[in-house]
Amino acid sequence: MARPNDEPLIHTAAWNQVVGSADTLARFMGHEAVNPEHLVLAVLLDPDQLASQVLATIADREQVVAALREAIQSTSYSRSAVAGEESSEKE
């Protein structure tokens, strides 16, 4: 049964694991904020995640991970917390 729009969704253990991994990756890379790129990388690095498994059927997951890491660690990458975009810690 669908939840009413105003009722918060449940965060699963898998969600918490991916978010925690994304936070760890961002910190390890010296970034000030967790961005979508960190979440995607966290999912790709976990072979138990469905999205990672699906991607592996159509592309070389390791190549995608390497390309994403390279892009995130490049000198031109500049995503950081901006006024008004600092995060919300809704759970």
C-alpha positions in Angstrom: 0.0 0.0 0.0 1.3 3.4 -0.9 2.3 5.8 1.9 0.6 9.2 2.1 2.8 12.0 0.6 3.3 13.6 3.9 4.5 10.5 5.7 8.3 10.0 5.6 9.7 7.0 3.9 11.6 4.3 5.7 15.4 4.4 5.3 16.7 0.8 4.9 19.9 -0.6 6.1 21.2 -0.6 2.5 20.3 3.2 2.2 22.2 3.9 5.4 25.2 1.9 4.2 25.3 3.8 0.9 25.0 7.2 2.5 27.6 6.3 5.1 30.0 5.1 2.3 29.4 8.2 0.3 30.2 10.3 3.4 33.4 8.3 3.9 34.4 8.7 0.2 33.8 12.5 0.3 35.9 12.9 3.4 38.6 10.6 2.1 38.8 12.8 -1.1 39.0 15.9 1.0 35.6 17.3 0.0 33.5 19.5 2.2 30.2 18.0 1.2 28.6 14.8 0.0 27.3 15.3 -3.5 25.4 12.9 -5.9 28.7 11.8 -7.4 29.7 10.4 -4.1 26.4 8.5 -3.7 26.8 7.1 -7.2 30.3 6.0 -6.5 29.3 4.4 -3.2 26.6 2.4 -5.1 29.0 1.3 -7.8 31.6 0.2 -5.3 29.1 -2.1 -3.6 28.5 -5.2 -5.9 25.5 -6.2 -3.7 23.6 -3.1 -4.8 21.1 -3.8 -7.6 22.1 -0.6 -9.6 25.7 -1.8 -9.5 24.7 -5.3 -10.8 22.5 -3.8 -13.6 25.3 -1.5 -14.7 27.7 -4.5 -14.8 25.5 -6.1 -17.4 25.8 -3.2 -19.8 29.2 -1.7 -19.0 32.5 -2.5 -17.4 31.7 -1.4 -13.8 35.4 -0.9 -12.9 35.9 1.4 -15.9 32.9 3.5 -14.8 34.2 3.6 -11.2 37.7 4.7 -12.4 36.3 7.4 -14.7 34.0 8.7 -11.9 36.8 8.7 -9.4 39.1 10.5 -11.9 36.4 13.2 -12.5 35.7 13.7 -8.8 39.4 14.0 -8.0 40.3 16.3 -10.9 41.4 19.8 -10.3 38.3 21.1 -12.1 35.9 19.4 -9.7 34.6 22.1 -7.4 31.3 20.9 -5.9 31.1 22.0 -2.3 28.6 23.2 0.1 27.2 26.5 -1.0 25.1 28.9 1.1 21.6 27.7 1.2 22.7 24.2 0.0 24.4 22.9 3.1 22.8 19.7 3.8 19.9 18.6 5.6 20.3 15.6 7.9 16.7 14.3 7.5 16.3 10.7 8.4 
